[in-house]
Structure formats: C-alpha cells, structure tokens
Amino acid sequence: MCECIYRKQESDGVLNSKSKGCLMMNKILQYLDCPQYLRKTFFPHQPELQFAGLLNPLDTPHHMRIHDDSLYREGVVLSKPVKPGHGSYVNVGLKDNLEVDKLIQNGVRVTVKVNKHNNSSDAAKKLTGTVVPWSEPRVKSGLYWGYRTRLAADLNEALHGKSVVAPEGYDCIIGTSDKGDNIDRFNLPSYKLSRDLEQFELK
C-alpha cells in the first residue's frame, strides 16, 4: 500500500503555482487509481483531464474488466430504488448491477466482496455482495488494491499529520530530491512494509 502526499501552500487564500501543481498531480493520481468503468462517475468531463486518457493504465488487480473473475471489486453506489429490507445496488463493472448487504449513500465508492454462487441454478439469481474495508483485499488475499492520496499544508504535516490509511504511522518514508542519496545505495528494511509513504517535491 502506498499513500502519496503533496505539499499544498496557500497565501491569503490564493493558491500559488506550486499549490496548483500539487492539486493537479493529486487529481491525476486519483484518476489513474480509479477503475475505468467508474471514471465517468467520479471524474466527469474536466478540461484539466482531457489528456489523462493518454497516460499508461495501471492494470492493477482492482482494475477489473467485465469478464474478469474476482472475489473483490470496486464499485459505486447507485441511486436505484431498493425494496424494504434490501441493500443498495452497486455498479461493480459487471453486466448487471450487484446488491450489497446494507444501505449506503448514493455516489459513494465502495469495495465489495462478491458472493460466489454454489450451483448453476443460483447463477440465474441476482448478483449479491458484501461491502468490506478497502484494505481487506490486501490483508486477506494479498492483492495490491491501489493507493490513497492526501494533501498536506507543509512537510511536517505530510510526515506526521493524521492519515486515514496509516493512523499509527508509516513503516517507511521515501522522498525524492536532487540533494538526496543515490537510490542504488539504499537498502529497504527487511520487515514487511504495509504503510509506506512516498513523498514527491514539486518545483
């Protein structure tokens, strides 16, 4: 799991060029992490993203195609009416929408564990699933499930500020700078990394 953080500087409420660059980079990274079948929902036509489609796709496990068989899928909660006692409908990039186990606010992005049918007669029934934490595919199945981004006002907040992904702190912090050491002489810790922070500096 990787959480990328970018400096955000403001002066008298006006964004400077570096801050605008940070916001733009943050949006592009979020766009790339979003599965293609969800991009029209979360990233409607925006001039600043008109060329984002030319970027190389991540092609990671959470970027499913319609025929991919996977226990987990990313989805968005739909505004489709539901019957009493039923959960929300979610678009998870399949031919049919999937019903989850609870009611959730429309437009929210969720990670869904897809229920597997045991026999052919069940296959004709509607698709169902369970909403799970975003970290579950990684923790329980060892799947890389994308990254999260956040904006920090300064370097101190970036390194020590509260993070939803890593509230207990980071295992490893990686920064880029022309004044840094040669990466060929850097040895990663021997223990398993689960909360690493990559810090980039925009000039």
Contact map, one row per residue, 1 for C-alpha under 8 A:
11100000000000000000000000000000000000000000000000000000000000000000000000000000000000000000000000000000000000000000000000000000000000000000000111100000000000000000000000000000000000000000000001110000000
11110000000000000000000000000000000000000000000000000000000000000000000000000000000000000000000000000000000000000000000000000000000000000000000001110000000000000000000000000000000000000000000000111100000
11111000000000000000000000000000000000000000000000000000000000000000000000000000000000000000000000000000000000000000000000000000000000000000000000111100000000000000100000000000000000000000000000111100000
01111100000000000000000000000000000000000000000000000000000000000000000000000000000000000000000000000000000000000000000000000000000000000000000000111100000000000000000000000000000000000000000000001111000
00111110000000000000000000000000000000000000000000000000000000000000000000000000000000000000000000000000000000000000000000000000000000000000000000001111000001000000000000000000000000000000000000001111000
00011111000000000000010001000000000000000000000000000000000000000000000000000000000000000000000000000000000000000000000000000000000000000000000000000111000001000000000000000000000000000000000000000011100
00001111100000000010010000000000000000000000000000000000000000000000000000000000000000000000000000000000000000000000000000000000000000000000000000000011111001000000000000000000000000000000000000000000110
00000111110000000110011000000000000000000000000000000000000000000000000000000000000000000000000000000000000000000000000000000000000000000000000000000011110000000000000000000000000000000000000000000000000
00000011111000110110000000000000000000000000000000000000000000000000000000000000000000000000000000000000000000000000000000000000000000000000000000000000110000000000000000000000000000000000000000000000000
00000001111111110010000000000000000000000000000000000000000000000000000000000000000000000000000000000000000000000000000000000000000000000000000000000000000000000000000000000000000000000000000000000000000
00000000111111110000000000000000000000000000000000000000000000000000000000000000000000000000000000000000000000000000000000000000000000000000000000000000000000000000000000000000000000000000000000000000000
00000000011111000000000000000000000000000000000000000000000000000000000000000000000000000000000000000000000000000000000000000000000000000000000000000000000000000000000000000000000000000000000000000000000
00000000011111100000000000000000000000000000000000000000000000000000000000000000000000000000000000000000000000000000000000000000000000000000000000000000000000000000000000000000000000000000000000000000000
00000000011111110000000000000000000000000000000000000000000000000000000000000000000000000000000000000000000000000000000000000000000000000000000000000000000000000000000000000000000000000000000000000000000
00000000111011111111000000000000000000000000000000000000000000000000000000000000000000000000000000000000000000000000000000000000000000000000000000000000000000000000000000000000000000000000000000000000000
00000000111001111111000000000000000000000000000000000000000000000000000000000000000000000000000000000000000000000000000000000000000000000000000000000000000000000000000000000000000000000000000000000000000
00000000000000111111100000000000000000000000000000000000000000000000000000000000000000000000000000000000000000000000000000000000000000000000000000000000000000000000000000000000000000000000000000000000000
00000001100000111111110000000000000000000000000000000000000000000000000000000000000000000000000000000000000000000000000000000000000000000000000000000000000000000000000000000000000000000000000000000000011
00000011110000111111111000000000000000000000000000000000000000000000000000000000000000000000000000000000000000000000000000000000000000000000000000000000000000000000000000000000000000000000000000000000000
00000000000000111111111100000000000000000000000000000000000000000000000000000000000000000000000000000000000000000000000000000000000000000000000000000000000000000000000000000000000000000000000000000000000
00000000000000001111111110000000000000000000000000000000000000000000000000000000000000000000000000000000000000000000000000000000000000000000000000000000000000000000000000000000000000000000000000000000010
00000111000000000111111111000000000000000000000000000000000000000000000000000000000000000000000000000000000000000000000000000000000000000000000000000010000000000000000000000000000000000000000000000000010
00000001000000000011111111100000000000000000000000000000000000000000000000000000000000000000000000000000000000000000000000000000000000000000000000000010000000000000000000000000000000000000000000000000000
00000000000000000001111111110000000000000000000100000000000000000000000000000000000000000000000000000000000000000000000000000000000000000000000000000000000000000000000000000000000000000000000000000000000
00000000000000000000111111111000000000000000000000000000000000000000000000000000000000000000000000000000000000000000000000000000000000000000000000000000000000000000000000000000000000000000000000000000000
00000100000000000000011111111100000000000000000000000000000000000000000000000000000000000000000000000000000000000000000000000000000000000000000000001110000000000000000000000000000000000000000000000000000
00000000000000000000001111111110000000000000000000000000000000000000000000000000000000000000000000000000000000000000000000000000000000000000000000000000000000000000000000000000000000000000000000000000000
00000000000000000000000111111111000000000000000010010000000000000000000000000000000000000000000000000000000000000000000000000000000000000000000000000000000000000000000000000000000000000000000000000000000
00000000000000000000000011111111100000000000000000000000000000000000000000000000000000000000000000000000000000000000000000000000000000000000000000001000000000000000000000000000000000000000000000000000000
00000000000000000000000001111111110000000000000000000000000000000000000000000000000000000000000000000000000000000000000000000000000000000000000000011000000000000000000000000000000000000000000000000000000
00000000000000000000000000111111110000100010000000000000000000000000000000000000000000000000000000000000000000000000000000000000000000000000000000000000000000000000000000000000000000000000000000000000000
00000000000000000000000000011111111000000000000000000000110000000000000000000000000000000000000000000000000000000000000000000000000000000000000000000000000000000000000000000000000000000000000000000000000
00000000000000000000000000001111111000000000000000000000010000000000000000000000000000000000000000000000000000000000000000000000000000000000000001100000000000000000000000000000000000000000000000000000000
00000000000000000000000000000111111101100000000000000000000000100000000000000000000000000000000000000000000000000000000000000000000000000000000000000000000000000000000000000000000000000000000000000000000
00000000000000000000000000000001111111100000000000000000000001110000000001000000000000000000000000000000000000000000000000000000000000000000000000000000000000000000000000000000000000000000000000000000000
00000000000000000000000000000000011111100000000000000000000000100000000000000000000000000000000000000000000000000000000000000000000000000000000000000000000000000000000000000000000000000000000000000000000
00000000000000000000000000000000001111110000000000000000000000000000000000000000000000000000100000000000000000000000000000000000000000000000000000000000000000000000000000000000000000000000000000000000000
00000000000000000000000000000000011111111100000000000000000000000000000000110000000000000000100000000000000000000000000000000000000000000000000000000000000000000000000000000000000000000000000000000000000
00000000000000000000000000000010011111111111000000000000000000000000000000000000000000000000000000000000000000000000000000000000000000000000000000000000000000000000000000000000000000000000000000000000000
00000000000000000000000000000000000011111111100000000000000000000000000000000000000000000000000000000000000000000000000000000000000000000000000000000000000000000000000000000000000000000000000000000000000
00000000000000000000000000000000000001111111000000000000000000000000000000000000000000000000000000000000000000000000000000000000000000000000000000000000000000000000000000000000000000000000000000000000000
00000000000000000000000000000000000001111111000000000000000000000000000000000000000000000000000000000000000000000000000000000000000000000000000000000000000000000000000000000000000000000000000000000000000
00000000000000000000000000000010000000111111110000000000000000000000000000000000000000000000000000000000000000000000000000000000000000000000000000000000000000000000000000000000000000000000000000000000000
00000000000000000000000000000000000000111111110000000000000000000000000000000000000000000000000000000000000000000000000000000000000000000000000000000000000000000000000000000000000000000000000000000000000
00000000000000000000000000000000000000010011111011000000000000000000000000000000000000000000000000000000000000000000000000000000000000000000000000000000000000000000000000000000000000000000000000000000000
00000000000000000000000000000000000000000011111111000000000000000000000000000000000000000000000000000000000000000000000000000000000000000000000000000000000000000000000000000000000000000000000000000000000
00000000000000000000000000000000000000000000111111000000000000000000000000000000000000000000000000000000000000000000000000000000000000000000000000000000000000000000000000000000000000000000000000000000000
00000000000000000000000100000000000000000000011111100000000000000000000000000000000000000000000000000000000000000000000000000000000000000000000000000000000000000000000000000000000000000000000000000000000
00000000000000000000000000010000000000000000111111111000000000000000000000000000000000000000000000000000000000000000000000000000000000000000000000000000000000000000000000000000000000000000000000000000000
00000000000000000000000000000000000000000000111111111000000000000000000000000000000000000000000000000000000000000000000000000000000000000000000000000000000000000000000000000000000000000000000000000000000
00000000000000000000000000000000000000000000000111111110000000000000000000000000000000000000000000000000000000000000000000000000000000000000000000000000000000000000000000000000000000000000000000000000000
00000000000000000000000000010000000000000000000011111110000000000000000000000000000000000000000000000000000000000000000000000000000000000000000000000000000000000000000000000000000000000000000000000000000
00000000000000000000000000000000000000000000000011111111000000000000000000000000000000000000000000000000000000000000000000000000000000000000000000000000000000000000000000000000000000000000000000000000000
00000000000000000000000000000000000000000000000000111111000000000000000000000000000000000000000000000000000000000000000000000000000000000000000000000000000000000000000000000000000000000000000000000000000
00000000000000000000000000000000000000000000000000111111100000000000000000000000000000000000000000000000000000000000000000000000000000000000000000000000000000000000000000000000000000000000000000000000000
00000000000000000000000000000000000000000000000000001111110000000000000000000000000000000000000000000000000000000000000000000000000000000000000000000000000000000000000000000000000000000000000000000000000
00000000000000000000000000000001000000000000000000000011111000000000000000000000000000000000000000000000000000000000000000000000000000000000000000000000000000000000000000000000000000000000000000000000000
00000000000000000000000000000001100000000000000000000001111100100000000000000000000000000000000000000000000000000000000000000000000000000000000000000000000000000000000000000000000000000000000000000000000
00000000000000000000000000000000000000000000000000000000111110100000000000000000000000000000000000000000000000000000000000000000000000000000000000000000000000000000000000000000000000000000000000000000000
00000000000000000000000000000000000000000000000000000000011111100000000000000000000000000000000000000000000000000000000000000000000000000000000111000000000000000000000000000000000000000000000000000000000
00000000000000000000000000000000000000000000000000000000001111110000000000000000000000000000000000000000000000000000000000000000000000000000001110000000000000000000000000000000000000000000000000000000000
00000000000000000000000000000000001000000000000000000000000111110000000111000000000000000000000000000000000000000000000000000000000000000000000111000000000000000000000000000000000000000000000000000000000
00000000000000000000000000000000011100000000000000000000011111111000000000000000000000000000000000000000000000000000000000000000000000000000000000000000000000000000000000000000000000000000000000000000000
00000000000000000000000000000000001000000000000000000000000011111101000010000000000000000000100000000000000000000000000000000000000000000000000000000000000000000000000000000000000000000000000000000000000
00000000000000000000000000000000000000000000000000000000000000111111000000000000000000000000110000000000000000000000000000000000000000000000000000000000000000000000000000000000000000000000000000000000000
00000000000000000000000000000000000000000000000000000000000000011111000000000000000000000000111000000000000000000000000000000000000000000000000000000000000000000000000000000000000000000000000000000000000
00000000000000000000000000000000000000000000000000000000000000001111100000000000000000000000010000000000000000000000000000000000000000000000000000000000000000000000000000000000000000000000000000000000000
00000000000000000000000000000000000000000000000000000000000000011111110000000000000000000000000000000000000000000000000000000000000000000000000000000000000000000000000000000000000000000000000000000000000
00000000000000000000000000000000000000000000000000000000000000000011111000000000000000000000000000000000000000000000000000000000000000000000000000000000000000000000000000000000000000000000000000000000000
00000000000000000000000000000000000000000000000000000000000000000001111110000000000000000000000000000000000000000100000000000000000000000000000000000000000000000000000000000000000000000000000000000000000
00000000000000000000000000000000000000000000000000000000000000000000111110000000000000000000000000000000000000001111000000000000000000000000000000000000000000000000000000000000000000000000000000000000000
00000000000000000000000000000000000000000000000000000000000001000000011111000000000000000000000000000000000000111100000000000000000000001000000000000000000000000000000000000000000000000000000000000000000
00000000000000000000000000000000000000000000000000000000000001010000011111100000000000000001000000000000000000111100000000000000000000000000000000000000000000000000000000000000000000000000000000000000000
00000000000000000000000000000000001000000000000000000000000001000000000111110000000000000001000000000000000011110000000000000000000000000000000000000000000000000000000000000000000000000000000000000000000
00000000000000000000000000000000000001000000000000000000000000000000000011111000000000000111100000000000000011110000000000000000000000000000000000000000000000000000000000000000000000000000000000000000000
00000000000000000000000000000000000001000000000000000000000000000000000001111100000000000111000000000000011111000000000000000000000000000000000000000000000000000000000000000000000000000000000000000000000
00000000000000000000000000000000000000000000000000000000000000000000000000111110000000011110000000000001111111000000000000000000000000000000000000000000000000000000000000000000000000000000000000000000000
00000000000000000000000000000000000000000000000000000000000000000000000000011111000000011110000000000000011000000000000000000000000000000000000000000000000000000000000000000000000000000000000000000000000
00000000000000000000000000000000000000000000000000000000000000000000000000001111100000001000000000000000011000000000000000000000000000000000000000000000000000000000000000000000000000000000000000000000000
00000000000000000000000000000000000000000000000000000000000000000000000000000111110000011000000000000000000000000000000000000000000000000000000000000000000000000000000000000000000000000000000000000000000
00000000000000000000000000000000000000000000000000000000000000000000000000000011111000000000000000000000000000000000000000000000000000000000000000000000000000000000000000000000000000000000000000000000000
00000000000000000000000000000000000000000000000000000000000000000000000000000001111101111000000000000000000000000000000000000000000000000000000000000000000000000000000000000000000000000000000000000000000
00000000000000000000000000000000000000000000000000000000000000000000000000000000111111000000000000000000000000000000000000000000000000000000000000000000000000000000000000000000000000000000000000000000000
00000000000000000000000000000000000000000000000000000000000000000000000000000000011111000000000000000000000000000000000000000000000000000000000000000000000000000000000000000000000000000000000000000000000
00000000000000000000000000000000000000000000000000000000000000000000000000000000001111100000000000000000000000000000000000000000000000000000000000000000000000000000000000000000000000000000000000000000000
00000000000000000000000000000000000000000000000000000000000000000000000000000000011111110000000000101110000000000000000000000000000000000000000000000000000000000000000000000000000000000000000000000000000
00000000000000000000000000000000000000000000000000000000000000000000000000000000010011111000000000111111000000000000000000000000000000000000000000000000000000000000000000000000000000000000000000000000000
00000000000000000000000000000000000000000000000000000000000000000000000000001101010001111100000000111111000000000000000000000000000000000000000000000000000000000000000000000000000000000000000000000000000
00000000000000000000000000000000000000000000000000000000000000000000000000001111010000111110000011110000000000000000000000000000000000000000000000000000000000000000000000000000000000000000000000000000000
00000000000000000000000000000000000000000000000000000000000000000000000000111100000000011111000011110000000000000000000000000000000000000000000000000000000000000000000000000000000000000000000000000000000
00000000000000000000000000000000000000000000000000000000000000000000000000111100000000001111110111000000000000000000000000000000000000000000000000000000000000000000000000000000000000000000000000000000000
00000000000000000000000000000000000000000000000000000000000000000000000011110000000000000111110011000000000000010000000000000000000000000000000000000000000000000000000000000000000000000000000000000000000
00000000000000000000000000000000000011000000000000000000000000011100000000100000000000000011111010000000000000000000000000000000000000000000000000000000000000000000000000000000000000000000000000000000000
00000000000000000000000000000000000000000000000000000000000000001110000000000000000000000011111110000000000000000000000000000000000000000000000000000000000000000000000000000000000000000000000000000000000
00000000000000000000000000000000000000000000000000000000000000000100000000000000000000000000111110000000000000000000000000000000000000000000000000000000000000000000000000000000000000000000000000000000000
00000000000000000000000000000000000000000000000000000000000000000000000000000000000000000010011111000000000000000000000000000010000000000000000000000000000000000000000000000000000000000000000000000000000
00000000000000000000000000000000000000000000000000000000000000000000000000000000000000001111111111100000000000000000000000000010000000000000000000000000000000000000000000000000000000000000000000000000000
00000000000000000000000000000000000000000000000000000000000000000000000000000000000000001111000111110000000000000000000000000111100000000000000000000000000000000000000000000000000000000000000000000000000
00000000000000000000000000000000000000000000000000000000000000000000000000000000000001111100000011111000000000000000000000000111100000000000000000000000000000000000000000000000000000000000000000000000000
00000000000000000000000000000000000000000000000000000000000000000000000000000000000000111100000001111110000000010000000000000001111000000000000000000000000000000000000000000000000000000000000000000000000
00000000000000000000000000000000000000000000000000000000000000000000000000000000000001110000000000111110000000000000000000000001111000000000000000000000000000000000000000000000000000000000000000000000000
00000000000000000000000000000000000000000000000000000000000000000000000000000000000001110000000000011111000000000000000000000000011000000000000000000000000000000000000000000000000000000000000000000000000
00000000000000000000000000000000000000000000000000000000000000000000000000000000000001110000000000011111100000000000000000000000000000000000000000000000000000000000000000000000000000000000000000000000000
00000000000000000000000000000000000000000000000000000000000000000000000000001000000000110000000000000111110100000000000000000000000000000000000000000000000000000000000000000000000000000000000000000000000
00000000000000000000000000000000000000000000000000000000000000000000000000001000000000000000000000000011111100000000000000000000000000000000000000000000000000000000000000000000000000000000000000000000000
00000000000000000000000000000000000000000000000000000000000000000000000000011110000000000000000000000001111100000000000000000000000000000000000000000000000000000000000000000000000000000000000000000000000
00000000000000000000000000000000000000000000000000000000000000000000000000011110000000000000000000000000111110000000000000000000000000000000000000000000000000000000000000000000000000000000000000000000000
00000000000000000000000000000000000000000000000000000000000000000000000000011000000000000000000000000001111111000000000000000000000000000000000000000000000000000000000000000000000000000000000000000000000
00000000000000000000000000000000000000000000000000000000000000000000000001111000000000000000000000000000001111100000000000000000000000000000000000000000000000000000000000000000000000000000000000000000000
00000000000000000000000000000000000000000000000000000000000000000000000001111000000000000000000000000000000111110000000000000000001101000000000000000000000000000000000000000000000000000000000000000000000
00000000000000000000000000000000000000000000000000000000000000000000000111100000000000000000000000000000000011111000000000000000001111000000000000000000000000000000000000000000000000000000000000000000000
00000000000000000000000000000000000000000000000000000000000000000000000111100000000000000001000000010000000001111100000000000000111100000000000000000000000000000000000000000000000000000000000000000000000
00000000000000000000000000000000000000000000000000000000000000000000001110000000000000000000000000000000000000111110000000000000111100000000000000000000000000000000000000000000000000000000000000000000000
00000000000000000000000000000000000000000000000000000000000000000000011110000000000000000000000000000000000000011111000000000011110000000000000000000000000000000000000000000000000000000000000000000000000
00000000000000000000000000000000000000000000000000000000000000000000001000000000000000000000000000000000000000001111100000000011110000000000000000000000000000000000000000000000000000000000000000000000000
00000000000000000000000000000000000000000000000000000000000000000000001000000000000000000000000000000000000000000111110000000000000000000000000000000000000000000000000000000000000000000000000000000000000
00000000000000000000000000000000000000000000000000000000000000000000000000000000000000000000000000000000000000000011111101100000000000000000000000000000000000000000000000000000000000000000000000000000000
00000000000000000000000000000000000000000000000000000000000000000000000000000000000000000000000000000000000000000001111101000000000000000000000000000000000000000000000000000000000000000000000000000000000
00000000000000000000000000000000000000000000000000000000000000000000000000000000000000000000000000000000000000000000111111100000000000000000000000000000000000000000000000000000000000000000000000000000000
00000000000000000000000000000000000000000000000000000000000000000000000000000000000000000000000000000000000000000000111111110000000000000000000000000000000000000000000000000000000000000000000000000000000
00000000000000000000000000000000000000000000000000000000000000000000000000000000000000000000000000000000000000000000001111111000000000000000000000000000000000000000000000000000000000000000000000000000000
00000000000000000000000000000000000000000000000000000000000000000000000000000000000000000000000000000000000000000000111111111000000000000000000000000000000000000000000000000000000000000000000000000000000
00000000000000000000000000000000000000000000000000000000000000000000000000000000000000000000000000000000000000000000101111111100000000000000000000000000000000000000000000000000000000000000000000000000000
00000000000000000000000000000000000000000000000000000000000000000000000000000000000000000000000000000000000000000000000111111100000000000000000000000000000000000000000000000000000000000000000000000000000
00000000000000000000000000000000000000000000000000000000000000000000000000000000000000000000000000000000000000000000000011111110000000000000000000000000000000000000000000000000000000000000000000000000000
00000000000000000000000000000000000000000000000000000000000000000000000000000000000000000000000001100000000000000000000000111111000000000000000000000000000000000000000000000000000000000000000000000000000
00000000000000000000000000000000000000000000000000000000000000000000000000000000000000000000000111100000000000000110000000001111100000000000000000000000000000000000000000000000000000000000000000000000000
00000000000000000000000000000000000000000000000000000000000000000000000000000000000000000000000001111000000000000110000000000111110000000000000000000000000000000000000000000000000000000000000000000000000
00000000000000000000000000000000000000000000000000000000000000000000000000000000000000000000000001111000000000011110000000000011111000000000000000000000000000000000000000000000000000000000000000000000000
00000000000000000000000000000000000000000000000000000000000000000000000000000000000000000000000000011100000000011110000000000001111100000000000000000000000000000000000000000000000000000000000000000000000
00000000000000000000000000000000000000000000000000000000000000000000000000000000000000000000000000011100000001111000000000000000111110000000000000000000000000000000000000000000000000000000000000000000000
00000000000000000000000000000000000000000000000000000000000000000000000000000000000000000000000000000000000001111000000000000000011111010000000000000000000000000000000000000000000000000000000000000000000
00000000000000000000000000000000000000000000000000000000000000000000000000000000000000000000000000000000000000100000000000000000001111110000000000000000000000000000000000000000000000000000000000000000000
00000000000000000000000000000000000000000000000000000000000000000000000000000000000000000000000000000000000001100000000000000000000111111000000010000000000000000000000000000000000000000000000000000000000
00000000000000000000000000000000000000000000000000000000000000000000000000000000000000000000000000000000000000000000000000000000000011111110000010000000000000000000000000000000000000000000000000000000000
00000000000000000000000000000000000000000000000000000000000000000000000000000000000000000000000000000000000000000000000000000000000111111111100000000000000000000000000000000000000000000000000000000000000
00000000000000000000000000000000000000000000000000000000000000000000000100000000000000000000000000000000000000000000000000000000000001111111111110000000000000000000000000000000000000000000000000000000000
00000000000000000000000000000000000000000000000000000000000000000000000000000000000000000000000000000000000000000000000000000000000000111111111110000000000000000000000000000000000000000000000000000000000
00000000000000000000000000000000000000000000000000000000000000000000000000000000000000000000000000000000000000000000000000000000000000111111111000000000000000000000000000000000000000000000000000000000000
00000000000000000000000000000000000000000000000000000000000000000000000000000000000000000000000000000000000000000000000000000000000000011111110000000000000000000000000000000000000000000000000000000000000
00000000000000000000000000000000000000000000000000000000000000000000000000000000000000000000000000000000000000000000000000000000000000011111111000000000000000000000000000000000000000000000000000000000000
00000000000000000000000000000000000000000000000000000000000000000000000000000000000000000000000000000000000000000000000000000000000000001111111100000000000000000000000000000000000000000000000000000000000
00000000000000000000000000000000000000000000000000000000000010000000000000000000000000000000000000000000000000000000000000000000000000001110111110000000000000000000000000000000000000000000000000000000000
10000000000000000000000000000000000000000000000000000000000111000000000000000000000000000000000000000000000000000000000000000000000000001100011111000000000000000000000000000000000000000000000000000000000
10000000000000000000000000000000000000000000000000000000000111000000000000000000000000000000000000000000000000000000000000000000000001101100001111100000000000000000000000000000000000000000000000000000000
11000000000000000000000000000000100000000000000000000000000101000000000000000000000000000000000000000000000000000000000000000000000000000000000111110000000000000000000000000000000000000000000000000000000
11110000000000000000000000000000100000000000000000000000000000000000000000000000000000000000000000000000000000000000000000000000000000000000000011111000000000000000000000000000000000000000000000000000000
01110000000000000000000000000100000000000000000000000000000000000000000000000000000000000000000000000000000000000000000000000000000000000000000001111100000000000000100000000000000000000000000000000000000
00111000000000000000000001001100000000000000000000000000000000000000000000000000000000000000000000000000000000000000000000000000000000000000000000111110000000000000000000000000000000000000000000000000000
00111100000000000000000001000000000000000000000000000000000000000000000000000000000000000000000000000000000000000000000000000000000000000000000000011111000000000000000000000000000000000000000000000000000
00001111000000000000011001000000000000000000000000000000000000000000000000000000000000000000000000000000000000000000000000000000000000000000000000001111100001000000000000000000000000000000000000000000000
00001111000000000000000000000000000000000000000000000000000000000000000000000000000000000000000000000000000000000000000000000000000000000000000000000111111011001000000000000000000000000000000000000000000
00000011100000000000000000000000000000000000000000000000000000000000000000000000000000000000000000000000000000000000000000000000000000000000000000000011111011000000000000000000000000000000000000000000000
00000011100000000000000000000000000000000000000000000000000000000000000000000000000000000000000000000000000000000000000000000000000000000000000000000001111111000000000000000000000000000000000000000000000
00000010000000000000000000000000000000000000000000000000000000000000000000000000000000000000000000000000000000000000000000000000000000000000000000000001111111100000000000000000000000000000000000000000000
00000000000000000000000000000000000000000000000000000000000000000000000000000000000000000000000000000000000000000000000000000000000000000000000000000000011111111000000000000000000000000000000000000000000
00000000000000000000000000000000000000000000000000000000000000000000000000000000000000000000000000000000000000000000000000000000000000000000000000000001111111111100000000000000000000000000000000000000000
00001110000000000000000000000000000000000000000000000000000000000000000000000000000000000000000000000000000000000000000000000000000000000000000000000011111111111000000000000000000000000000000000000000000
00000000000000000000000000000000000000000000000000000000000000000000000000000000000000000000000000000000000000000000000000000000000000000000000000000000001111111000000000000000000000000000000000000000000
00000000000000000000000000000000000000000000000000000000000000000000000000000000000000000000000000000000000000000000000000000000000000000000000000000000000111111100000010000000000000000000000000000000000
00000000000000000000000000000000000000000000000000000000000000000000000000000000000000000000000000000000000000000000000000000000000000000000000000000001000111111110000000000000000000000000000000000000000
00000000000000000000000000000000000000000000000000000000000000000000000000000000000000000000000000000000000000000000000000000000000000000000000000000000000010011111011000000000000000000000000000000000000
00000000000000000000000000000000000000000000000000000000000000000000000000000000000000000000000000000000000000000000000000000000000000000000000000000000000000001111111010000000000000000000000000000000000
00000000000000000000000000000000000000000000000000000000000000000000000000000000000000000000000000000000000000000000000000000000000000000000000000000000000000000111111000000000000000000000000000000000000
00100000000000000000000000000000000000000000000000000000000000000000000000000000000000000000000000000000000000000000000000000000000000000000000000010000000000000011111000000000000000000000000000100000000
00000000000000000000000000000000000000000000000000000000000000000000000000000000000000000000000000000000000000000000000000000000000000000000000000000000000000000111111111000000000000000000000000100000000
00000000000000000000000000000000000000000000000000000000000000000000000000000000000000000000000000000000000000000000000000000000000000000000000000000000000000000111111110000000000000000000000000000000000
00000000000000000000000000000000000000000000000000000000000000000000000000000000000000000000000000000000000000000000000000000000000000000000000000000000000000000000011111000000000000000000000000000000000
00000000000000000000000000000000000000000000000000000000000000000000000000000000000000000000000000000000000000000000000000000000000000000000000000000000000000010010011111100000000000000000000000100000000
00000000000000000000000000000000000000000000000000000000000000000000000000000000000000000000000000000000000000000000000000000000000000000000000000000000000000000000010111111000000000000000000000111000000
00000000000000000000000000000000000000000000000000000000000000000000000000000000000000000000000000000000000000000000000000000000000000000000000000000000000000000000000011111000000000000000000011110000000
00000000000000000000000000000000000000000000000000000000000000000000000000000000000000000000000000000000000000000000000000000000000000000000000000000000000000000000000001111100000000000000000010111000000
00000000000000000000000000000000000000000000000000000000000000000000000000000000000000000000000000000000000000000000000000000000000000000000000000000000000000000000000001111110000000000000000000011110000
00000000000000000000000000000000000000000000000000000000000000000000000000000000000000000000000000000000000000000000000000000000000000000000000000000000000000000000000000011111000000000000000000011110000
00000000000000000000000000000000000000000000000000000000000000000000000000000000000000000000000000000000000000000000000000000000000000000000000000000000000000000000000000001111100000000000000000000111100
00000000000000000000000000000000000000000000000000000000000000000000000000000000000000000000000000000000000000000000000000000000000000000000000000000000000000000000000000000111110100000000000000000011100
00000000000000000000000000000000000000000000000000000000000000000000000000000000000000000000000000000000000000000000000000000000000000000000000000000000000000000000000000000011111100000000000000000001100
00000000000000000000000000000000000000000000000000000000000000000000000000000000000000000000000000000000000000000000000000000000000000000000000000000000000000000000000000000001111100000000000000000000000
00000000000000000000000000000000000000000000000000000000000000000000000000000000000000000000000000000000000000000000000000000000000000000000000000000000000000000000000000000000111110000000000000000000000
00000000000000000000000000000000000000000000000000000000000000000000000000000000000000000000000000000000000000000000000000000000000000000000000000000000000000000000000000000001111111000000000000000000000
00000000000000000000000000000000000000000000000000000000000000000000000000000000000000000000000000000000000000000000000000000000000000000000000000000000000000000000000000000000001111101100000000000000000
00000000000000000000000000000000000000000000000000000000000000000000000000000000000000000000000000000000000000000000000000000000000000000000000000000000000000000000000000000000000111111100000000000000000
00000000000000000000000000000000000000000000000000000000000000000000000000000000000000000000000000000000000000000000000000000000000000000000000000000000000000000000000000000000000011111100000000000000000
00000000000000000000000000000000000000000000000000000000000000000000000000000000000000000000000000000000000000000000000000000000000000000000000000000000000000000000000000000000000001111100000000000000000
00000000000000000000000000000000000000000000000000000000000000000000000000000000000000000000000000000000000000000000000000000000000000000000000000000000000000000000000000000000000011111110000000000000000
00000000000000000000000000000000000000000000000000000000000000000000000000000000000000000000000000000000000000000000000000000000000000000000000000000000000000000000000000000000000011111111000000000000000
00000000000000000000000000000000000000000000000000000000000000000000000000000000000000000000000000000000000000000000000000000000000000000000000000000000000000000000000000000000000000001111100000000000000
00000000000000000000000000000000000000000000000000000000000000000000000000000000000000000000000000000000000000000000000000000000000000000000000000000000000000000000000000000000000000000111110000000000000
00000000000000000000000000000000000000000000000000000000000000000000000000000000000000000000000000000000000000000000000000000000000000000000000000000000000000000000000000000000000000000011111100000000000
00000000000000000000000000000000000000000000000000000000000000000000000000000000000000000000000000000000000000000000000000000000000000000000000000000000000000000000000000000000000000000001111100000000000
00000000000000000000000000000000000000000000000000000000000000000000000000000000000000000000000000000000000000000000000000000000000000000000000000000000000000000000000000000000000000000000111110000000000
00000000000000000000000000000000000000000000000000000000000000000000000000000000000000000000000000000000000000000000000000000000000000000000000000000000000000000000000000000000000000000000111111000000000
00000000000000000000000000000000000000000000000000000000000000000000000000000000000000000000000000000000000000000000000000000000000000000000000000000000000000000000000000110000000000000000001111110000000
10000000000000000000000000000000000000000000000000000000000000000000000000000000000000000000000000000000000000000000000000000000000000000000000000000000000000000000000000100000000000000000000111110000000
11100000000000000000000000000000000000000000000000000000000000000000000000000000000000000000000000000000000000000000000000000000000000000000000000000000000000000000110011110000000000000000000011111000000
11100000000000000000000000000000000000000000000000000000000000000000000000000000000000000000000000000000000000000000000000000000000000000000000000000000000000000000000001111100000000000000000011111100000
01111000000000000000000000000000000000000000000000000000000000000000000000000000000000000000000000000000000000000000000000000000000000000000000000000000000000000000000001011100000000000000000000111110000
01111000000000000000000000000000000000000000000000000000000000000000000000000000000000000000000000000000000000000000000000000000000000000000000000000000000000000000000000001110000000000000000000011111000
00011100000000000000000000000000000000000000000000000000000000000000000000000000000000000000000000000000000000000000000000000000000000000000000000000000000000000000000000001111000000000000000000001111100
00011100000000000000000000000000000000000000000000000000000000000000000000000000000000000000000000000000000000000000000000000000000000000000000000000000000000000000000000000011100000000000000000000111110
00000110000000000000000000000000000000000000000000000000000000000000000000000000000000000000000000000000000000000000000000000000000000000000000000000000000000000000000000000011100000000000000000000011111
00000010000000000100110000000000000000000000000000000000000000000000000000000000000000000000000000000000000000000000000000000000000000000000000000000000000000000000000000000000000000000000000000000001111
00000000000000000100000000000000000000000000000000000000000000000000000000000000000000000000000000000000000000000000000000000000000000000000000000000000000000000000000000000000000000000000000000000000111
